[in-house]
Amino acid sequence: MPGTMIFIDTDGHRDERTLKAAPKLEELQKMVGGYIQLVPLFSRVAHSSGMQKCVVLCNEDGKNLNMPLNREATRLWQLSAGKAPIQDVLVGPIVILFGDPSFMEAL
């Protein structure tokens, strides 16, 4: 069940890891700094292996917590949405997850 997790911090720093199993909820919450929320219309990401279907998570209360703007994640979100206009921004760190069908089902 191979998968990939990409963490993008607000300074644009990107950390990519190959995973053998889907990460646990607690790990994801720690990475985004609180409760997680699925980012709507962010369902594809460009990767060295081509466009990948993905799940993207952010801190559900990030704006209320005044987390800093995540320019790189917002840029990728706008690219993923295609023709659907995004009139919003992502704040705080985000996590992108993608992988084979069994990895995606385990999320």
DSSP file (Angstrom, degrees, kcal/mol; ACC not computed):
  #  RESIDUE AA STRUCTURE BP1 BP2  ACC     N-H-->O    O-->H-N    N-H-->O    O-->H-N    TCO  KAPPA ALPHA  PHI   PSI    X-CA   Y-CA   Z-CA
    1    1 A M              0   0    0      0, 0.0     2,-0.2     0, 0.0    18,-0.0   0.000 360.0 360.0 360.0  67.3    0.0    0.0    0.0
    2    2 A P        +     0   0    0      0, 0.0    98,-2.0     0, 0.0     2,-0.3  -0.473 360.0 161.5 -76.2 141.7    2.5    2.7   -1.1
    3    3 A G  E     -AB  19  99A   0     16,-2.2    16,-3.1    96,-0.2     2,-0.4  -0.919  28.7-129.5-147.5 172.7    1.6    6.3   -0.7
    4    4 A T  E     -AB  18  98A   0     94,-3.6    94,-2.1    -2,-0.3     2,-0.4  -0.983  10.5-163.4-130.9 140.7    3.1    9.8   -0.6
    5    5 A M  E     -AB  17  97A   0     12,-2.7    12,-2.7    -2,-0.4     2,-0.5  -0.993   4.5-168.5-123.6 126.9    2.7   12.6    1.9
    6    6 A I  E     -AB  16  96A   0     90,-2.8    90,-3.0    -2,-0.4     2,-0.5  -0.972   4.1-162.9-115.3 124.5    3.8   16.1    1.0
    7    7 A F  E     -AB  15  95A   0      8,-3.0     8,-2.5    -2,-0.5     2,-0.5  -0.921   4.2-168.7-104.9 127.8    3.9   18.7    3.9
    8    8 A I  E     -AB  14  94A   0     86,-2.4    86,-2.1    -2,-0.5     6,-0.2  -0.966   6.7-158.3-121.1 116.9    4.0   22.4    2.8
    9    9 A D    >   -     0   0    0      4,-2.6     3,-2.0    -2,-0.5    63,-0.2  -0.379  34.5-101.1 -86.6 168.8    4.8   24.9    5.5
   10   10 A T  T 3  S+     0   0    0      1,-0.3    61,-0.5     2,-0.1    62,-0.2   0.688 120.8  59.9 -67.5 -18.5    3.9   28.6    5.3
   11   11 A D  T 3  S-     0   0    0      2,-0.1    -1,-0.3    59,-0.1     3,-0.1   0.378 122.3-104.5 -88.1   5.6    7.5   29.6    4.3
   12   12 A G  S <  S+     0   0    0     -3,-2.0    -2,-0.1     1,-0.3     2,-0.1   0.327  70.9 149.7  90.3  -7.6    7.2   27.3    1.2
   13   13 A H        -     0   0    0     -5,-0.1    -4,-2.6     1,-0.0     2,-0.4  -0.382  30.4-158.4 -61.5 134.2    9.3   24.6    2.7
   14   14 A R  E     -A    8   0A   0     -6,-0.2     2,-0.5    -3,-0.1    -6,-0.2  -0.962  13.3-172.8-121.9 131.6    8.2   21.2    1.3
   15   15 A D  E     -A    7   0A   0     -8,-2.5    -8,-3.0    -2,-0.4     2,-0.4  -0.989   7.9-167.7-124.3 122.6    8.9   17.8    2.9
   16   16 A E  E     +A    6   0A   0     -2,-0.5     2,-0.4   -10,-0.2   -10,-0.2  -0.933   7.4 178.9-115.5 132.5    8.0   14.7    0.9
   17   17 A R  E     -A    5   0A   0    -12,-2.7   -12,-2.7    -2,-0.4     2,-0.4  -0.980  26.1-132.2-132.2 143.4    7.8   11.2    2.3
   18   18 A T  E     -A    4   0A   0     -2,-0.4     2,-0.4   -14,-0.2   -14,-0.2  -0.804  30.1-158.7 -89.2 134.5    7.0    7.8    1.0
   19   19 A L  E     -A    3   0A   0    -16,-3.1   -16,-2.2    -2,-0.4     3,-0.1  -0.891  25.6-160.5-118.4 145.1    4.6    6.0    3.3
   20   20 A K  S    S+     0   0    0     -2,-0.4     2,-0.3   -18,-0.2    -1,-0.1   0.664  86.0  18.7 -90.0 -20.9    3.8    2.3    3.7
   21   21 A A  S    S-     0   0    0    -18,-0.1    -1,-0.2     3,-0.0   -18,-0.1  -0.963  95.5 -84.8-145.2 159.0    0.5    3.0    5.4
   22   22 A A        -     0   0    0     -2,-0.3    -2,-0.0     1,-0.1    82,-0.0  -0.390  55.2-105.9 -62.8 140.7   -1.9    5.9    5.7
   23   23 A P        -     0   0    0      0, 0.0     2,-0.1     0, 0.0    -1,-0.1  -0.301  35.8-105.0 -67.9 154.7   -0.9    8.3    8.6
   24   24 A K     >  -     0   0    0      1,-0.1     4,-2.0    -3,-0.1     3,-0.4  -0.452  26.7-113.5 -78.1 152.9   -2.9    8.3   11.8
   25   25 A L  H  > S+     0   0    0      1,-0.2     4,-2.6     2,-0.2     5,-0.2   0.887 116.0  55.1 -52.2 -45.1   -5.3   11.1   12.6
   26   26 A E  H  > S+     0   0    0      1,-0.2     4,-2.1     2,-0.2    -1,-0.2   0.877 106.4  50.9 -60.6 -39.0   -3.1   12.3   15.5
   27   27 A E  H  > S+     0   0    0     -3,-0.4     4,-2.0     2,-0.2    -1,-0.2   0.918 111.1  48.0 -64.5 -43.5   -0.1   12.6   13.3
   28   28 A L  H  X S+     0   0    0     -4,-2.0     4,-1.9     1,-0.2    -2,-0.2   0.904 110.8  51.4 -64.4 -41.5   -2.0   14.7   10.7
   29   29 A Q  H  X>S+     0   0    0     -4,-2.6     5,-2.2     1,-0.2     4,-1.2   0.901 109.3  50.5 -62.4 -40.6   -3.4   16.9   13.4
   30   30 A K  H  <5S+     0   0    0     -4,-2.1    -1,-0.2    -5,-0.2    -2,-0.2   0.895 108.5  52.9 -63.3 -39.6    0.1   17.5   14.8
   31   31 A M  H  <5S+     0   0    0     -4,-2.0    -1,-0.2     1,-0.2    -2,-0.2   0.880 116.7  36.5 -66.2 -38.5    1.3   18.4   11.3
   32   32 A V  H  <5S-     0   0    0     -4,-1.9    -1,-0.2     2,-0.3    -2,-0.2   0.506 112.8-115.3 -94.6  -3.9   -1.4   21.1   10.7
   33   33 A G  T  <5S-     0   0    0     -4,-1.2     2,-0.3    -5,-0.2    -3,-0.2   0.786  79.5  -0.4  81.0  28.1   -1.5   22.3   14.3
   34   34 A G  S   <S-     0   0    0     -5,-2.2    -2,-0.3    -6,-0.2    -1,-0.2  -0.990 109.5  -4.4 158.0-161.0   -5.0   21.3   15.2
   35   35 A Y  S    S-     0   0    0     -2,-0.3    25,-2.6     1,-0.1    26,-0.4  -0.321  71.5-121.7 -62.0 144.1   -8.2   19.7   13.9
   36   36 A I  E     -C   59   0A   0     23,-0.2     2,-0.4    24,-0.1    23,-0.2  -0.574  24.4-169.7 -93.1 153.5   -8.0   18.8   10.2
   37   37 A Q  E     -C   58   0A   0     21,-2.2    21,-2.3    -2,-0.2     2,-0.3  -0.998  26.4-118.2-137.9 138.2  -10.2   19.9    7.4
   38   38 A L  E     -C   57   0A   0     -2,-0.4    19,-0.2    19,-0.2    17,-0.0  -0.596  29.4-127.3 -72.9 132.4  -10.4   18.6    3.9
   39   39 A V    >   -     0   0    0     17,-2.8     3,-1.2    -2,-0.3    17,-0.3  -0.743  27.2-129.2 -83.7 118.2   -9.6   21.4    1.3
   40   40 A P  T 3  S+     0   0    0      0, 0.0    41,-0.1     0, 0.0     3,-0.1  -0.340  84.6  12.7 -69.1 149.3  -12.4   21.5   -1.2
   41   41 A L  T 3  S+     0   0    0      1,-0.1     2,-0.7    39,-0.1     3,-0.2   0.598  93.9 113.5  62.7  14.2  -11.6   21.5   -4.9
   42   42 A F    <   +     0   0    0     -3,-1.2    14,-0.4     1,-0.1    -3,-0.2  -0.783  30.1 129.0-112.1  84.7   -8.0   20.4   -4.2
   43   43 A S        +     0   0    0     -2,-0.7    11,-2.2     1,-0.2     2,-0.4   0.421  57.6  49.3-122.2  -1.6   -8.2   16.9   -5.7
   44   44 A R  E     -E   53   0B   0      9,-0.3     2,-0.4    -3,-0.2     9,-0.2  -0.999  55.6-175.0-141.6 143.4   -5.2   16.8   -8.1
   45   45 A V  E     -E   52   0B   0      7,-2.2     7,-2.6    -2,-0.4     2,-0.4  -0.999  27.8-119.5-138.6 140.5   -1.5   17.6   -7.7
   46   46 A A  E     +E   51   0B   0     -2,-0.4     2,-0.3     5,-0.2     5,-0.2  -0.625  41.7 168.3 -77.4 133.2    1.4   17.6  -10.1
   47   47 A H  E >   -E   50   0B   0      3,-0.9     3,-2.8    -2,-0.4    -2,-0.0  -0.906  52.9 -98.1-139.4 165.5    4.1   15.2   -9.1
   48   48 A S  T 3  S+     0   0    0      1,-0.3     3,-0.1    -2,-0.3    -2,-0.0   0.767 126.6  54.6 -57.9 -24.0    7.2   13.8  -10.8
   49   49 A S  T 3  S-     0   0    0      1,-0.4    -1,-0.3     0, 0.0     2,-0.2   0.278 124.6 -98.3 -91.9  10.6    5.1   10.7  -11.5
   50   50 A G  E <  S-E   47   0B   0     -3,-2.8    -3,-0.9     2,-0.1    -1,-0.4  -0.489  70.1 -18.8 104.5-175.6    2.4   12.9  -13.3
   51   51 A M  E     -E   46   0B   0     -5,-0.2     2,-0.4    -2,-0.2    -5,-0.2  -0.490  68.7-163.4 -68.0 132.5   -0.9   14.3  -12.1
   52   52 A Q  E     -E   45   0B   0     -7,-2.6    -7,-2.2    -2,-0.2     2,-0.3  -0.947  22.5-121.8-122.4 137.9   -2.1   12.5   -9.0
   53   53 A K  E     +E   44   0B   0     -2,-0.4    46,-0.4    -9,-0.2     2,-0.3  -0.594  49.6 174.9 -68.9 138.5   -5.5   12.3   -7.4
   54   54 A C        -     0   0    0    -11,-2.2     2,-0.4    -2,-0.3    44,-0.2  -0.892  38.0-131.4-144.0 169.6   -5.0   13.5   -3.9
   55   55 A V  E     - D   0  97A   0     42,-2.3    42,-2.9    -2,-0.3     2,-0.4  -0.993  26.2-161.3-121.4 132.5   -6.5   14.5   -0.5
   56   56 A V  E     - D   0  96A   0     -2,-0.4   -17,-2.8   -14,-0.4     2,-0.4  -0.966   5.5-168.1-123.3 132.7   -5.4   17.8    1.0
   57   57 A L  E     +CD  38  95A   0     38,-2.8    38,-2.2    -2,-0.4     2,-0.3  -0.910   9.4 169.8-122.6 145.1   -5.8   18.7    4.6
   58   58 A C  E     -C   37   0A   0    -21,-2.3   -21,-2.2    -2,-0.4     2,-0.5  -0.820  49.1 -74.6-137.2 178.5   -5.4   22.0    6.5
   59   59 A N  E >   -C   36   0A   0     32,-0.5     3,-1.7    34,-0.4     4,-0.3  -0.701  37.9-145.7 -78.8 122.3   -6.1   23.3   10.0
   60   60 A E  T 3  S+     0   0    0    -25,-2.6     3,-0.2    -2,-0.5    -1,-0.1   0.725  99.2  37.4 -64.9 -20.5   -9.9   23.7   10.2
   61   61 A D  T 3> S+     0   0    0    -26,-0.4     4,-1.8     1,-0.1    -1,-0.3   0.126  80.7 120.1-114.7  18.5   -9.5   26.8   12.5
   62   62 A G  T <4>S+     0   0    0     -3,-1.7     5,-2.6     1,-0.2    -1,-0.1   0.844  74.6  47.7 -56.3 -40.8   -6.4   28.2   10.8
   63   63 A K  T >45S+     0   0    0     -4,-0.3     3,-1.4     1,-0.2    -1,-0.2   0.909 111.2  50.4 -69.9 -40.7   -8.0   31.6    9.9
   64   64 A N  T 345S+     0   0    0      1,-0.3    -1,-0.2    -4,-0.1    -2,-0.2   0.800 110.2  51.7 -65.4 -27.5   -9.5   32.1   13.4
   65   65 A L  T 3<5S-     0   0    0     -4,-1.8    -1,-0.3     2,-0.0    -2,-0.2   0.393 113.3-122.6 -87.1   2.9   -6.0   31.3   14.8
   66   66 A N  T < 5 +     0   0    0     -3,-1.4    -3,-0.2    -5,-0.2    -2,-0.1   0.863  43.9 179.6  56.9  39.6   -4.5   33.9   12.5
   67   67 A M      < -     0   0    0     -5,-2.6    -1,-0.2    -6,-0.1     3,-0.1  -0.402  35.0 -94.5 -66.4 149.5   -2.1   31.3   11.0
   68   68 A P        -     0   0    0      0, 0.0    24,-3.1     0, 0.0    -1,-0.1  -0.262  45.1 -91.0 -67.5 152.7    0.1   32.8    8.3
   69   69 A L  B     -F   91   0C   0     22,-0.2     2,-0.8     1,-0.1    22,-0.3  -0.328  28.9-145.2 -58.4 138.8   -0.8   32.7    4.6
   70   70 A N     >  +     0   0    0     20,-3.0     4,-2.3     1,-0.2    20,-0.4  -0.833  21.1 178.5-109.2  90.5    0.5   29.6    2.8
   71   71 A R  H  > S+     0   0    0     -2,-0.8     4,-2.5   -61,-0.5    -1,-0.2   0.894  77.2  49.4 -62.2 -43.9    1.3   31.1   -0.7
   72   72 A E  H  > S+     0   0    0    -63,-0.2     4,-2.3     1,-0.2    -1,-0.2   0.928 112.9  46.4 -65.5 -44.4    2.6   27.9   -2.2
   73   73 A A  H  > S+     0   0    0      1,-0.2     4,-2.3     2,-0.2    -1,-0.2   0.898 112.5  51.0 -64.7 -39.5   -0.3   25.8   -1.1
   74   74 A T  H  X S+     0   0    0     -4,-2.3     4,-2.4    16,-0.2    -2,-0.2   0.909 109.3  51.0 -63.1 -41.9   -2.8   28.4   -2.3
   75   75 A R  H  X S+     0   0    0     -4,-2.5     4,-1.9     1,-0.2    -2,-0.2   0.927 112.0  46.3 -61.2 -45.6   -1.0   28.5   -5.7
   76   76 A L  H  X S+     0   0    0     -4,-2.3     4,-2.4     1,-0.2    -1,-0.2   0.872 110.3  54.2 -65.1 -36.9   -1.3   24.7   -6.0
   77   77 A W  H  X S+     0   0    0     -4,-2.3     4,-2.1     2,-0.2    -2,-0.2   0.922 108.0  49.1 -62.2 -45.5   -4.9   24.8   -4.9
   78   78 A Q  H  X S+     0   0    0     -4,-2.4     4,-0.6     1,-0.2    -1,-0.2   0.884 112.1  48.8 -63.6 -38.3   -5.8   27.3   -7.6
   79   79 A L  H >< S+     0   0    0     -4,-1.9     3,-0.7     1,-0.2    -1,-0.2   0.900 110.9  50.7 -65.9 -40.4   -4.0   25.1  -10.2
   80   80 A S  H 3< S+     0   0    0     -4,-2.4    -2,-0.2     1,-0.2    -1,-0.2   0.855 103.4  58.7 -65.7 -36.2   -5.8   22.0   -9.0
   81   81 A A  H >< S-     0   0    0     -4,-2.1     3,-1.9     1,-0.2     2,-0.3   0.685  84.0-173.9 -71.1 -17.4   -9.3   23.7   -9.2
   82   82 A G  T <<  -     0   0    0     -3,-0.7    -1,-0.2    -4,-0.6    -2,-0.1  -0.418  69.1  -0.7  63.8-121.0   -8.8   24.4  -12.9
   83   83 A K  T 3  S+     0   0    0     -2,-0.3    -1,-0.3     2,-0.1    -2,-0.1   0.624 109.0  99.8 -80.6 -13.2  -11.6   26.5  -14.2
   84   84 A A  S <  S-     0   0    0     -3,-1.9     2,-0.2   -43,-0.1    -3,-0.1  -0.640  80.0-126.7 -73.8 115.5  -13.4   26.6  -10.9
   85   85 A P        -     0   0    0      0, 0.0     2,-0.7     0, 0.0    -2,-0.1  -0.440  15.7-150.0 -69.8 133.0  -12.4   30.0   -9.5
   86   86 A I        +     0   0    0     -2,-0.2    -8,-0.0     1,-0.1   -45,-0.0  -0.909  17.2 178.0-101.9 115.8  -10.9   30.0   -6.0
   87   87 A Q        +     0   0    0     -2,-0.7     2,-0.3     2,-0.1    -1,-0.1  -0.181  59.5  69.1-107.4  38.4  -11.7   33.2   -4.1
   88   88 A D        -     0   0    0    -14,-0.1     2,-0.3     2,-0.0    -2,-0.1  -0.859  67.5-133.5-145.6 173.4  -10.0   32.1   -0.9
   89   89 A V        -     0   0    0     -2,-0.3     2,-0.4   -12,-0.0   -18,-0.1  -0.927  17.5-122.3-132.2 158.1   -6.5   31.4    0.5
   90   90 A L        -     0   0    0    -20,-0.4   -20,-3.0    -2,-0.3     2,-0.3  -0.838  27.1-166.1 -99.5 140.2   -5.0   28.6    2.5
   91   91 A V  B     +F   69   0C   0     -2,-0.4   -32,-0.5   -22,-0.3   -22,-0.2  -0.891  47.5  13.6-123.5 156.1   -3.3   29.4    5.8
   92   92 A G  S    S-     0   0    0    -24,-3.1   -59,-0.1    -2,-0.3   -60,-0.1  -0.021 104.6 -35.4  72.7 177.6   -1.0   27.4    8.0
   93   93 A P        -     0   0    0      0, 0.0   -34,-0.4     0, 0.0     2,-0.3  -0.368  61.0-157.8 -70.5 151.0    0.7   24.2    7.1
   94   94 A I  E     -B    8   0A   0    -86,-2.1   -86,-2.4   -36,-0.1     2,-0.4  -0.902   7.9-145.4-128.2 160.2   -1.0   21.7    4.7
   95   95 A V  E     -BD   7  57A   0    -38,-2.2   -38,-2.8    -2,-0.3     2,-0.5  -0.994   7.5-162.8-126.6 129.6   -0.6   18.0    4.0
   96   96 A I  E     -BD   6  56A   0    -90,-3.0   -90,-2.8    -2,-0.4     2,-0.4  -0.953  11.0-171.8-111.2 129.8   -1.1   16.5    0.6
   97   97 A L  E     +BD   5  55A   0    -42,-2.9   -42,-2.3    -2,-0.5     2,-0.3  -0.976  14.6 149.8-124.6 134.5   -1.7   12.7    0.4
   98   98 A F  E     +B    4   0A   0    -94,-2.1   -94,-3.6    -2,-0.4     2,-0.3  -0.983   9.5 120.1-154.9 161.6   -1.8   10.4   -2.6
   99   99 A G  E     -B    3   0A   0    -46,-0.4   -96,-0.2    -2,-0.3   -46,-0.1  -0.982  58.5 -24.5 171.4-163.7   -1.0    6.9   -3.6
  100  100 A D  S >> S-     0   0    0    -98,-2.0     4,-2.3    -2,-0.3     3,-0.6  -0.188  72.2 -93.8 -69.6 167.7   -2.3    3.6   -4.9
  101  101 A P  H 3> S+     0   0    0      0, 0.0     4,-2.3     0, 0.0     5,-0.2   0.848 125.0  51.0 -54.7 -39.7   -6.1    2.8   -4.5
  102  102 A S  H 3> S+     0   0    0      2,-0.2     4,-1.1     1,-0.2    -2,-0.0   0.870 110.5  49.8 -69.2 -33.8   -5.7    0.8   -1.3
  103  103 A F  H <4 S+     0   0    0     -3,-0.6     4,-0.5  -101,-0.3     3,-0.4   0.933 112.0  47.9 -65.7 -45.7   -3.7    3.7    0.3
  104  104 A M  H >< S+     0   0    0     -4,-2.3     3,-1.1     1,-0.2    -2,-0.2   0.873 108.9  53.7 -65.5 -37.2   -6.4    6.2   -0.7
  105  105 A E  H 3< S+     0   0    0     -4,-2.3    -1,-0.2     1,-0.2    -2,-0.2   0.809 103.0  58.7 -66.5 -28.0   -9.2    4.0    0.6
  106  106 A A  T 3<        0   0    0     -4,-1.1    -1,-0.2    -3,-0.4    -2,-0.2   0.594 360.0 360.0 -78.0 -10.7   -7.4    3.9    4.0
  107  107 A L    <         0   0    0     -3,-1.1    -1,-0.2    -4,-0.5    -2,-0.1   0.498 360.0 360.0 -75.1 360.0   -7.5    7.7    4.4
